[in-house]
Amino acid sequence: MAARKTAVRKAAPKCETCGGKGETTETVRVGTRKGRETTDRQTALCSDCWGTGLAH
């Protein structure tokens, strides 16, 4: 009897938007009407992969 071969799982590709980190950085906006951009940055959950870091 021949030996069984095990299936090799391929690694899922990384998300291109966040680079596989699961987070992106966004500029902080201030003001209600014009939304002036400041020099501050904040991290946000990647909307493409929802924080997993893997492309779907």
VOMI-859871 format. One record per atom (N, C-alpha, C, O): residue number from 0; residue in three letters; atom name; x negated, y negated, z. Coordinates in steps of 0.2 Angstrom, whole numbers, plus 5000, padded with zeros to 4 digits. Atoms other than C-alpha are relative to their C-alpha. Layout:
BEGIN
+--------+--------+------+------+------+------+
! kollum ! gudren ! lolo !   px !   py !   pz !
+--------+--------+------+------+------+------+
!    NUM !    ALA !   CA !    X !    Y !    Z !
...
+--------+--------+------+------+------+------+
# end
This chain:
BEGIN
+--------+--------+------+------+------+------+
! kollum ! gudren ! lolo !   px !   py !   pz !
+--------+--------+------+------+------+------+
!      0 !    MET !    N ! 4996 ! 5006 ! 5000 !
!      0 !    MET !   CA ! 5000 ! 5000 ! 5000 !
!      0 !    MET !    C ! 4996 ! 4994 ! 5000 !
!      0 !    MET !    O ! 4990 ! 4994 ! 5003 !
!      1 !    ALA !    N ! 5004 ! 5006 ! 5000 !
!      1 !    ALA !   CA ! 4993 ! 4983 ! 4996 !
!      1 !    ALA !    C ! 5002 ! 4995 ! 5006 !
!      1 !    ALA !    O ! 5007 ! 4995 ! 5008 !
!      2 !    ALA !    N ! 4999 ! 5004 ! 4994 !
!      2 !    ALA !   CA ! 4991 ! 4970 ! 5009 !
!      2 !    ALA !    C ! 5004 ! 4994 ! 4998 !
!      2 !    ALA !    O ! 5004 ! 4992 ! 4992 !
!      3 !    ARG !    N ! 4996 ! 5005 ! 5002 !
!      3 !    ARG !   CA ! 5003 ! 4956 ! 5010 !
!      3 !    ARG !    C ! 4996 ! 4993 ! 5000 !
!      3 !    ARG !    O ! 4992 ! 4992 ! 5004 !
!      4 !    LYS !    N ! 5003 ! 5007 ! 5000 !
!      4 !    LYS !   CA ! 4998 ! 4938 ! 5005 !
!      4 !    LYS !    C ! 5005 ! 4995 ! 5003 !
!      4 !    LYS !    O ! 5011 ! 4995 ! 5003 !
!      5 !    THR !    N ! 4996 ! 5005 ! 4996 !
!      5 !    THR !   CA ! 5004 ! 4924 ! 5016 !
!      5 !    THR !    C ! 5000 ! 4994 ! 4996 !
!      5 !    THR !    O ! 4995 ! 4992 ! 4992 !
!      6 !    ALA !    N ! 4999 ! 5006 ! 5004 !
!      6 !    ALA !   CA ! 5011 ! 4909 ! 5008 !
!      6 !    ALA !    C ! 4996 ! 4994 ! 5003 !
!      6 !    ALA !    O ! 4996 ! 4993 ! 5010 !
!      7 !    VAL !    N ! 5004 ! 5006 ! 4997 !
!      7 !    VAL !   CA ! 5000 ! 4893 ! 5010 !
!      7 !    VAL !    C ! 5005 ! 4994 ! 4999 !
!      7 !    VAL !    O ! 5007 ! 4993 ! 4993 !
!      8 !    ARG !    N ! 4996 ! 5006 ! 5000 !
!      8 !    ARG !   CA ! 5010 ! 4877 ! 5014 !
!      8 !    ARG !    C ! 4996 ! 4995 ! 4998 !
!      8 !    ARG !    O ! 4990 ! 4994 ! 5000 !
!      9 !    LYS !    N ! 5004 ! 5006 ! 5002 !
!      9 !    LYS !   CA ! 5005 ! 4862 ! 5005 !
!      9 !    LYS !    C ! 5002 ! 4994 ! 5004 !
!      9 !    LYS !    O ! 5007 ! 4994 ! 5007 !
!     10 !    ALA !    N ! 4999 ! 5006 ! 4996 !
!     10 !    ALA !   CA ! 5003 ! 4846 ! 5015 !
!     10 !    ALA !    C ! 5004 ! 4995 ! 4996 !
!     10 !    ALA !    O ! 5004 ! 4994 ! 4991 !
!     11 !    ALA !    N ! 4995 ! 5005 ! 5003 !
!     11 !    ALA !   CA ! 5017 ! 4834 ! 5012 !
!     11 !    ALA !    C ! 4996 ! 4993 ! 4999 !
!     11 !    ALA !    O ! 4991 ! 4991 ! 5003 !
!     12 !    PRO !    N ! 5003 ! 5006 ! 5002 !
!     12 !    PRO !   CA ! 5011 ! 4818 ! 5003 !
!     12 !    PRO !    C ! 5001 ! 4994 ! 5005 !
!     12 !    PRO !    O ! 5007 ! 4994 ! 5008 !
!     13 !    LYS !    N ! 4999 ! 5006 ! 4995 !
!     13 !    LYS !   CA ! 5008 ! 4802 ! 5014 !
!     13 !    LYS !    C ! 5005 ! 4995 ! 4997 !
!     13 !    LYS !    O ! 5005 ! 4994 ! 4990 !
!     14 !    CYS !    N ! 4996 ! 5005 ! 5003 !
!     14 !    CYS !   CA ! 5020 ! 4788 ! 5012 !
!     14 !    CYS !    C ! 4996 ! 4994 ! 4998 !
!     14 !    CYS !    O ! 4991 ! 4992 ! 5001 !
!     15 !    GLU !    N ! 5004 ! 5006 ! 5004 !
!     15 !    GLU !   CA ! 5013 ! 4774 ! 5000 !
!     15 !    GLU !    C ! 5001 ! 4994 ! 5004 !
!     15 !    GLU !    O ! 4997 ! 4989 ! 5004 !
!     16 !    THR !    N ! 4998 ! 5006 ! 4997 !
!     16 !    THR !   CA ! 5022 ! 4760 ! 5009 !
!     16 !    THR !    C ! 4995 ! 4998 ! 5006 !
!     16 !    THR !    O ! 4993 ! 4993 ! 5007 !
!     17 !    CYS !    N ! 5003 ! 5001 ! 4994 !
!     17 !    CYS !   CA ! 5014 ! 4762 ! 5026 !
!     17 !    CYS !    C ! 4993 ! 5004 ! 5001 !
!     17 !    CYS !    O ! 4989 ! 5003 ! 5006 !
!     18 !    GLY !    N ! 5006 ! 4996 ! 5000 !
!     18 !    GLY !   CA ! 4999 ! 4773 ! 5022 !
!     18 !    GLY !    C ! 4999 ! 5006 ! 5004 !
!     18 !    GLY !    O ! 4994 ! 5008 ! 5006 !
!     19 !    GLY !    N ! 5000 ! 4995 ! 4995 !
!     19 !    GLY !   CA ! 5004 ! 4787 ! 5033 !
!     19 !    GLY !    C ! 5000 ! 4999 ! 5007 !
!     19 !    GLY !    O ! 5000 ! 5003 ! 5011 !
!     20 !    LYS !    N ! 5000 ! 5002 ! 4993 !
!     20 !    LYS !   CA ! 5005 ! 4777 ! 5049 !
!     20 !    LYS !    C ! 5007 ! 5000 ! 5003 !
!     20 !    LYS !    O ! 5008 ! 5001 ! 5009 !
!     21 !    GLY !    N ! 4993 ! 5000 ! 4998 !
!     21 !    GLY !   CA ! 5024 ! 4776 ! 5050 !
!     21 !    GLY !    C ! 5002 ! 4993 ! 5002 !
!     21 !    GLY !    O ! 5008 ! 4992 ! 5004 !
!     22 !    GLU !    N ! 4998 ! 5007 ! 4998 !
!     22 !    GLU !   CA ! 5023 ! 4757 ! 5054 !
!     22 !    GLU !    C ! 4997 ! 4995 ! 4995 !
!     22 !    GLU !    O ! 4992 ! 4997 ! 4992 !
!     23 !    THR !    N ! 5003 ! 5006 ! 5004 !
!     23 !    THR !   CA ! 5021 ! 4741 ! 5044 !
!     23 !    THR !    C ! 5000 ! 4994 ! 5004 !
!     23 !    THR !    O ! 5003 ! 4994 ! 5009 !
!     24 !    THR !    N ! 5001 ! 5006 ! 4996 !
!     24 !    THR !   CA ! 5017 ! 4724 ! 5049 !
!     24 !    THR !    C ! 5004 ! 4994 ! 4996 !
!     24 !    THR !    O ! 5004 ! 4994 ! 4990 !
!     25 !    GLU !    N ! 4996 ! 5005 ! 5003 !
!     25 !    GLU !   CA ! 5029 ! 4709 ! 5045 !
!     25 !    GLU !    C ! 4998 ! 4993 ! 5003 !
!     25 !    GLU !    O ! 4996 ! 4993 ! 5009 !
!     26 !    THR !    N ! 5001 ! 5007 ! 4997 !
!     26 !    THR !   CA ! 5027 ! 4690 ! 5047 !
!     26 !    THR !    C ! 5006 ! 4998 ! 5004 !
!     26 !    THR !    O ! 5011 ! 4999 ! 5002 !
!     27 !    VAL !    N ! 4995 ! 5002 ! 4995 !
!     27 !    VAL !   CA ! 5036 ! 4682 ! 5061 !
!     27 !    VAL !    C ! 5003 ! 4993 ! 4997 !
!     27 !    VAL !    O ! 4999 ! 4989 ! 4995 !
!     28 !    ARG !    N ! 4997 ! 5006 ! 5003 !
!     28 !    ARG !   CA ! 5049 ! 4669 ! 5054 !
!     28 !    ARG !    C ! 5003 ! 4996 ! 5006 !
!     28 !    ARG !    O ! 5006 ! 4999 ! 5010 !
!     29 !    VAL !    N ! 4997 ! 5004 ! 4995 !
!     29 !    VAL !   CA ! 5055 ! 4654 ! 5065 !
!     29 !    VAL !    C ! 5004 ! 4995 ! 4996 !
!     29 !    VAL !    O ! 5003 ! 4992 ! 4991 !
!     30 !    GLY !    N ! 4995 ! 5005 ! 5002 !
!     30 !    GLY !   CA ! 5070 ! 4643 ! 5062 !
!     30 !    GLY !    C ! 5006 ! 5004 ! 4997 !
!     30 !    GLY !    O ! 5005 ! 5009 ! 4994 !
!     31 !    THR !    N ! 4994 ! 4996 ! 5002 !
!     31 !    THR !   CA ! 5088 ! 4647 ! 5057 !
!     31 !    THR !    C ! 5001 ! 4998 ! 4992 !
!     31 !    THR !    O ! 5003 ! 5003 ! 4989 !
!     32 !    ARG !    N ! 4999 ! 5001 ! 5007 !
!     32 !    ARG !   CA ! 5089 ! 4638 ! 5040 !
!     32 !    ARG !    C ! 4995 ! 5002 ! 4995 !
!     32 !    ARG !    O ! 4996 ! 5005 ! 4990 !
!     33 !    LYS !    N ! 5006 ! 4999 ! 5004 !
!     33 !    LYS !   CA ! 5072 ! 4638 ! 5032 !
!     33 !    LYS !    C ! 4996 ! 5006 ! 5001 !
!     33 !    LYS !    O ! 4993 ! 5009 ! 4996 !
!     34 !    GLY !    N ! 5004 ! 4994 ! 4998 !
!     34 !    GLY !   CA ! 5064 ! 4653 ! 5041 !
!     34 !    GLY !    C ! 4993 ! 4999 ! 4999 !
!     34 !    GLY !    O ! 4990 ! 5002 ! 4995 !
!     35 !    ARG !    N ! 5007 ! 5002 ! 5001 !
!     35 !    ARG !   CA ! 5047 ! 4645 ! 5042 !
!     35 !    ARG !    C ! 4995 ! 5006 ! 5002 !
!     35 !    ARG !    O ! 4997 ! 5009 ! 5008 !
!     36 !    GLU !    N ! 5004 ! 4995 ! 4999 !
!     36 !    GLU !   CA ! 5033 ! 4658 ! 5042 !
!     36 !    GLU !    C ! 4995 ! 4998 ! 5005 !
!     36 !    GLU !    O ! 4992 ! 4992 ! 5004 !
!     37 !    THR !    N ! 5005 ! 5002 ! 4995 !
!     37 !    THR !   CA ! 5021 ! 4658 ! 5057 !
!     37 !    THR !    C ! 4994 ! 5004 ! 4998 !
!     37 !    THR !    O ! 4994 ! 5009 ! 4994 !
!     38 !    THR !    N ! 5006 ! 4995 ! 5001 !
!     38 !    THR !   CA ! 5003 ! 4666 ! 5058 !
!     38 !    THR !    C ! 5001 ! 5006 ! 5004 !
!     38 !    THR !    O ! 4996 ! 5010 ! 5003 !
!     39 !    ASP !    N ! 4999 ! 4994 ! 4996 !
!     39 !    ASP !   CA ! 5010 ! 4679 ! 5070 !
!     39 !    ASP !    C ! 5002 ! 5005 ! 4996 !
!     39 !    ASP !    O ! 5006 ! 5004 ! 4991 !
!     40 !    ARG !    N ! 4998 ! 4994 ! 5004 !
!     40 !    ARG !   CA ! 5013 ! 4697 ! 5064 !
!     40 !    ARG !    C ! 5003 ! 5004 ! 5006 !
!     40 !    ARG !    O ! 5001 ! 5004 ! 5011 !
!     41 !    GLN !    N ! 4997 ! 4995 ! 4995 !
!     41 !    GLN !   CA ! 5024 ! 4710 ! 5072 !
!     41 !    GLN !    C ! 5000 ! 5007 ! 4996 !
!     41 !    GLN !    O ! 5001 ! 5007 ! 4990 !
!     42 !    THR !    N ! 5000 ! 4994 ! 5003 !
!     42 !    THR !   CA ! 5024 ! 4729 ! 5069 !
!     42 !    THR !    C ! 5008 ! 5002 ! 4999 !
!     42 !    THR !    O ! 5012 ! 5000 ! 5004 !
!     43 !    ALA !    N ! 4993 ! 4998 ! 5001 !
!     43 !    ALA !   CA ! 5040 ! 4737 ! 5062 !
!     43 !    ALA !    C ! 5000 ! 5007 ! 4998 !
!     43 !    ALA !    O ! 4995 ! 5009 ! 4995 !
!     44 !    LEU !    N ! 4999 ! 4993 ! 5003 !
!     44 !    LEU !   CA ! 5046 ! 4755 ! 5058 !
!     44 !    LEU !    C ! 5000 ! 5000 ! 4993 !
!     44 !    LEU !    O ! 5004 ! 4995 ! 4990 !
!     45 !    CYS !    N ! 5000 ! 5000 ! 5007 !
!     45 !    CYS !   CA ! 5043 ! 4759 ! 5040 !
!     45 !    CYS !    C ! 5007 ! 5002 ! 4998 !
!     45 !    CYS !    O ! 5009 ! 5007 ! 5000 !
!     46 !    SER !    N ! 4994 ! 4998 ! 5002 !
!     46 !    SER !   CA ! 5059 ! 4759 ! 5031 !
!     46 !    SER !    C ! 5001 ! 5005 ! 4995 !
!     46 !    SER !    O ! 5006 ! 5008 ! 4993 !
!     47 !    ASP !    N ! 5000 ! 4995 ! 5005 !
!     47 !    ASP !   CA ! 5054 ! 4771 ! 5018 !
!     47 !    ASP !    C ! 5000 ! 5007 ! 5003 !
!     47 !    ASP !    O ! 5003 ! 5012 ! 5001 !
!     48 !    CYS !    N ! 5000 ! 4993 ! 4997 !
!     48 !    CYS !   CA ! 5049 ! 4786 ! 5029 !
!     48 !    CYS !    C ! 5002 ! 5000 ! 5007 !
!     48 !    CYS !    O ! 5002 ! 5006 ! 5010 !
!     49 !    TRP !    N ! 4997 ! 5000 ! 4993 !
!     49 !    TRP !   CA ! 5057 ! 4781 ! 5045 !
!     49 !    TRP !    C ! 4995 ! 5002 ! 5006 !
!     49 !    TRP !    O ! 4997 ! 5005 ! 5010 !
!     50 !    GLY !    N ! 5005 ! 4999 ! 4995 !
!     50 !    GLY !   CA ! 5041 ! 4782 ! 5055 !
!     50 !    GLY !    C ! 4997 ! 5007 ! 5000 !
!     50 !    GLY !    O ! 4992 ! 5008 ! 5004 !
!     51 !    THR !    N ! 5003 ! 4993 ! 5000 !
!     51 !    THR !   CA ! 5036 ! 4800 ! 5050 !
!     51 !    THR !    C ! 4993 ! 4999 ! 4997 !
!     51 !    THR !    O ! 4989 ! 5003 ! 4998 !
!     52 !    GLY !    N ! 5006 ! 5001 ! 5004 !
!     52 !    GLY !   CA ! 5022 ! 4794 ! 5038 !
!     52 !    GLY !    C ! 5000 ! 5005 ! 4994 !
!     52 !    GLY !    O ! 4995 ! 5005 ! 4991 !
!     53 !    LEU !    N ! 5000 ! 4995 ! 5006 !
!     53 !    LEU !   CA ! 5027 ! 4807 ! 5025 !
!     53 !    LEU !    C ! 5005 ! 4998 ! 4995 !
!     53 !    LEU !    O ! 5010 ! 4995 ! 4997 !
!     54 !    ALA !    N ! 4996 ! 5001 ! 5006 !
!     54 !    ALA !   CA ! 5034 ! 4804 ! 5008 !
!     54 !    ALA !    C ! 5006 ! 5005 ! 5000 !
!     54 !    ALA !    O ! 5005 ! 5011 ! 5001 !
!     55 !    HIS !    N ! 4995 ! 4996 ! 5001 !
!     55 !    HIS !   CA ! 5051 ! 4811 ! 5005 !
!     55 !    HIS !    C ! 5002 ! 5001 ! 4993 !
!     55 !    HIS !    O ! 5007 ! 5005 ! 4991 !
+--------+--------+------+------+------+------+
# end
